[in-house]
Amino acid sequence: MTQNVSYTIKALRFPLVVLVVFIHSFGAGEYTPYHISFSCISSYDFYNIIRITISHVIALVAVPLFFIISGYLFYVKLENWDWNIWKKKIKSRFYTLLIPYVVWSFLRIIFNRFVNLYSSEESLSVTILSNTLSHKIPLYGTFWHYTYADTDITSWFGFISPLSVPYHVPLWFIRDLIVLVFLSPVLYKIIKLLGIWCIIILGGIYISFLWPQMQFINIKSVFFFSLGAFVSIKKIDFLKCLGFIKKKEYVFAIPILTILMVYYDGFQPIHSIIMPWFILLGVAGIFMLFSENKQLQKWRLFHAFSDMSFFIFASHVFILIILSRIEEGYIDMNTNPFILISLYFINPIISISTSILIFVILKKYMPITLKVLNGRIERKQAKKFA
């Protein structure tokens, strides 16, 4: 891994987690695509366009980029397969993925129970917790698959391919990573056998959404993790390979796709056809934006927040729920649209800032606890903590 790639990955983590926060902070008021009148845009339409553009369009590139980075990093030093190195990586992922996944899942259920911040729909968490502890339902139903998201995403042939999510919704990313890490020897063999055809086939499935409904893994995670793995195994300098996006055609492609994404937001299957192409171009564009040598110093500021990224990723929903509960009785679609727009940006800022503050406090007074929550605990520390 070159220094340029290392710097790029480190610089990307914090901006990407900010986008994840915006995905989960869509602002006040219900929304359907029919609310926007593009022939005569009102102030409320402008509010909807802003939150759609950021939360439903631009932010969509964040998770695929995280999967690419994860796949790339996992196969570093595994270009030539070595079971000893693989076992070390598996042990490492036990502390960086599995332990934080279980701990944060418990924290979310306990949070909703004792802070009393669940809605009528979420109040099921209390029943789930009590039933789980009394062995009335398996742990699988609590921590692995809770419900489906993106239930409106359809394939080219019209069938739905929703995203399975655990109770603490953002952790579906970690859950899928756990599965992919254990399947990594199989994935390595497939990439070695098929080469670029592995990526082409998975890319075709991703673009068309021709993926069976599963309760543990999604085509988005498989494709982008495999893409990162392919680049790492083949020792490809992907930053150099992305030079083609400097072409003028690319400059026009992104704005056009963004406009189409906003216009057709929620309309199926047109939106499903446009979305994967936008994400692919967006992923390439962000890598290039953060990787140019002359830009490296500019993005160094984000390095200071890189170690906080996972903590923000896992904790931000807690803060957003509190903010939502506070604003619940005061803010709705009858509120002044400029207040709605302001809150749309303020809430994620408060969520991120609060997570950073908690991170700093834990680092100073409860460093071992922080390492457990942040997936940075070492084996010896884990035994001491126990």
C-alpha positions, -999 to +999 in steps of 0.1 A: +000+000+000+015+033-011+017+063+011-007+082-012-033+054-008-028+054+030-032+091+032-063+091+010-080+064+031-072+082+064-085+115+050-117+099+037-130+083+069-143+114+086-161+130+056-177+097+048-190+092+083-205+127+081-224+116+050-236+085+069-250+108+096-269+128+070-283+096+056-300+090+090-309+126+095-334+134+068-350+163+086-385+170+099-417+161+081-428+132+059-418+132+023-430+116-009-418+125-043-452+139-052-448+167-027-423+186-050-437+207-078-408+214-101-430+237-123-435+261-094-411+254-066-422+266-032-399+272-001-410+238+012-401+222-021-367+238-019-363+223+016-372+188+002-348+193-027-319+201-003-324+171+019-330+147-010-299+159-028-277+154+003-293+125+022-307+105-007-282+113-034-247+126-024-245+106+008-252+073-010-215+070-020-204+068+017-211+031+025-199+017-008-166+036-003-163+021+032-168-014+018-141-008-009-117+005+018-125-025+040-120-050+012-087-034+001-072-033+036-082-068+045-063-083+016-032-062+021-004-088+027-027-115+014-019-110-023-004-144-020-026-165+003-011-172+037-033-190+063-012-177+092-018-141+081-055-148+075-058-162+110-042-131+125-066-109+105-096-129+117-084-126+153-080-089+148-115-085+133-130-103+163-120-073+184-125-046+158-158-059+144-176-086+164-171-072+199-182-036+190-211-050+170-225-069+200-218-041+225-234-014+204-264-036+196-270-041+234-265-004+240-292+005+214-318-017+230-310-006+265-310+030+254-345+028+240-357+010+270-344+031+299-343+066+282-379+060+270-372+074+236-389+049+214-419+057+192-449+034+191-432+015+163-399+012+181-415+002+215-412-034+203-376-031+215-387-036+251-405-068+242-376-080+221-351-074+249-372-092+276-380-121+252-344-124+242-332-125+279-359-151+287-349-171+256-384-168+240-368-157+207-333-165+194-305-139+195-305-140+157-338-122+156-325-094+179-289-088+167-287-100+131-320-094+112-346-071+127-364-057+096-359-046+060-350-012+047-350+001+011-382-019+005-390+003-025-359-006-045-368-028-074-347-048-099-349-044-137-375-071-137-397-055-110-391-076-080-380-060-047-346-066-032-347-049+002-318-044+026-318-065+058-308-045+089-302-053+126-320-035+154-293-008+155-297-001+118-262+014+110-246-018+121-258-037+090-225-025+075-205-042+103-227-073+101-220-077+064-183-071+069-182-099+095-198-123+069-175-112+041-144-116+064-153-152+071-160-158+034-127-141+024-108-174+015-137-182-009-137-147-024-099-149-028-102-181-048-129-167-070-110-135-077-078-155-085-099-178-108-121-153-126-100-122-123-117-091-137-147-112-147-156-116-110-160-078-107-178-075-140-203-102-130-209-088-095-211-053-110-238-064-134-258-080-106-253-048-085-265-025-114-295-046-121-304-055-085-307-092-095-298-104-060-320-128-039-335-114-007-312-124+022-311-117+059-274-114+063-257-099+032-265-075+003-251-072-032-239-037-024-216-051+003-205-081-018-197-060-049-178-031-033-159-053-008-149-075-037-139-045-058-115-034-030-103-070-026-096-072-063-075-040-063-055-052-033-049-088-046-039-076-081-017-049-066-035-023-087-027+014-081-064+024-083-057+060-078-037+061-110-063+040-128-090+066-120-073+092-142-100+087-168-125+106-147-107+139-154-123+138-188-148+165-196-175+139-200-173+130-163-177+167-153-210+167-170-221+132-160-222+138-123-245+169-123-268+153-148-271+121-128-276+142-096-305+161-112-321+128-124-316+112-089-334+142-073-361+144-099-369+106-098-364+102-061-388+075-049-401+067-084-394+031-093-379+016-114-363+047-130-346+056-098-332+021-093-317+022-128-300+056-123-288+051-087-260+024-092-245+044-121-244+076-100-228+057-071-201+042-093-192+075-108-194+092-073-171+067-057-145+072-085-148+110-082-144+111-045-113+089-046-098+112-072-107+143-053-090+131-021-060+115-038-044+141-060-009+149-046-015+186-045-046+180-024-031+157+003-020+186+026-055+202+022-072+170+035-047+165+063-072+183+086-095+152+084-067+129+097-072+143+132-108+129+132-100+096+115-098+076+148-131+090+159-150+079+127-161+045+139-173+059+173-193+086+154-207+060+130-219+038+159-232+065+183-247+092+161-282+076+159-285+079+197-280+117+195-304+120+165-331+101+184-328+125+214-329+156+191-359+141+172-377+136+205-370+171+217-382+187+184-411+163+179-437+185+195-425+218+180-414+210+144-434+197+115-441+206+079-460+237+090-429+251+105-411+279+086-391+262+058-360+282+067-361+268+102-365+233+087-335+238+065-315+252+094-324+222+116-316+198+088-279+210+090-278+217+127-289+183+139-261+163+122-236+189+135-249+185+170-249+147+167-213+146+154-200+172+179-216+154+208-201+121+197-167+137+194-171+152+229-181+118+244-151+102+226-127+128+241-141+123+276-139+085+273-104+087+260-093+107+290-112+089+318-123+055+304-097+046+277-103+008+279-141+013+275-135+035+246-113+010+229-140-017+233-166+007+218-143+019+191-131-015+180-095-008+190-091-031+220-062-054+219-062-090+230-044-084+263-066-054+271-097-075+264-086-101+291-079-073+315-112-056+308-131-089+314 
